Amino acid sequence: MVALLAAVLVVVGPRAATPEAGAAAVPPDCLRANAGPNSTQALRTEVSPDGVVVPERVSLATQRIGLGAWSYFGDQRSVVFGPWIYTGWITTTGLVRVGRFKPGAAKPVQTVTLGRTGSDDHNNPSLMVTSKGRIAAFFSPHSGRYLPHGTAAQLYYRFTEKPGAIKDWTPAKPLPVNAPGQLGFTYPNPIGLSADKTFLAWRGGCWKPTFALREGTTWGPAREIVQGPSGQRPYAKYAAGLPGSGVVHMCYTESHPKQSRTGIHCLEYKDRRFSKADGTRVAGLSELPIPAANGDSVYPYDPKLGKAWVMDVGDDGQGRPVVLFSVGYYRTWQRFMYGRWTGTRWQVTEITPAFSDNKQRHTAGLFETGGMTLDPQDPGTVYLGRVIDHRAKVEKWVTPDQGLTWQRAQRISPTGQNCFRPTATVLKGGTTVLMVCGTLRSWTSFDTKILAVTLGPPGSTPPPADPTPNRNPPVTTPAVPSAPAASPTPVG
């Protein structure tokens, strides 16, 4: 039994993140909706200097990691170091938690509390392992025109004092840079580029995908990457390229699909510039931000299929990007889609419908779909949450022909559980799929827990459970992306 360690929550007054010198005045669509106390920097965020390590018993088949939830725009939600898997989540009481566990082991999951950012599933921490084996955690409250309530809009980061150990952490530091605007920080995405360089992306002060580079202990300026139609907020996913390549894959929509028609676009970052998948230069740092349509067009909006929503991005093991997304947002039917760069073009195919029928939307929880994630060691394996008979079930789907056809291999989530928003990590050749299970009423009201199911190495899965593969002809996107449609100003 791990000893229960007491910790005193201290209050740290955040210092305001500063935009680059000489930045232009804040545009009207980047202002908070009110000038009340929630928008002042005098508010404080609770941060735990040492954390609390809490034991929790688990079973061999399915490991219960902790009570809480996460969104899927802040990654990585799980990382590996030594014999341990590390993951982070936000509790129903608003605590930022990080835990570590050994897959399949009947031992306590060790968890630590790093701070308090509010009960909101957008607030889960994103993790990274440094070149020296220290675990880094980045977290912030959900921020925007009306949020956060009762705390300052700030992004914090902390490191474990020792490689792999989660008992002791460095004091929380606020990220000292942000893009101009009053809309704060949301969805941190840290990626290690080399031993002393980190690429950190987040949704910035004007609700656009924003990033900064950290070299050693010094942060460079914050830069917006892409911008959508006026007043819109592109949503982005990021993933590291091949180890040692210094590449970051990025795929995104032009806006939130509630506000406008959305497609899927992708870019690649390397050596201080952004390019398309074929290597065509798009922009250097001084040319940012660029129009969202300037990236590769993977899926141009199609009124027959509907609006797109990006869900995961990864590398195929050969340095080429792979993207997962859904189409049909806000419709009673939606589809899970798979896009891959073949080396010469983008190939897009359907994996499976997101619901068993057109009456299932929102019956398993207040989410559009149950989400998707790639297997980190096999770009032809996808874990997704389908809603079947009013319950979300996480399943493993595989392709034998690089995405042309798909087959359901097995169910991953435990029988009787309502599970969604999977993420996956690999340890010693075996994939562990982590997921949120329980009831999600809204992004601030959830009665959920994090579960982990560990599978064997590639090739150990039983034959596909469905005898008939899901055959869908590939869709090759045009070379020239369509221009985004005009859209109204968002309200939230």
Secondary structure, DSSP 8 states (H G I E B T S, - for coil): ---------EEE-----B--TT-----GGGS-S--SGGGSTT--EEE-SS---B-----SSSEEEEE-B--SSS--SEEEETTEEEEEEE-TT-EEEEEEE-TT--S--EEEEEEE--S-GGG--EEEE-TTS-EEEEE----SSS--SSS----EEEEBSSSS--S-B---EE--B--SSSS--EEEEEEEEETTEEEEEEE-TTSSEEEEEEETTEE---EE-EE-STT----EEEEE-STTS--EEEEE-SS-TTTS---EEEEEEETTEEE-TT--EEEEGGG-SEEGGGSEEEE--BTTTB-EEEEEEEE-SSS-EEEEEEE-TTSS--EEEEEEE-SSSEEEEEEEESBSSTT-TTSSSSSSS--EEEETTEEEEEEEEEEETTEEEEEEEE-SSTTSEEEEEEE-S-TT--EEEEEEEEETTEEEEEEEEEEEEETTEEEEEEEEEE--STT-S-S-S-SS-EE---EE--SS------------
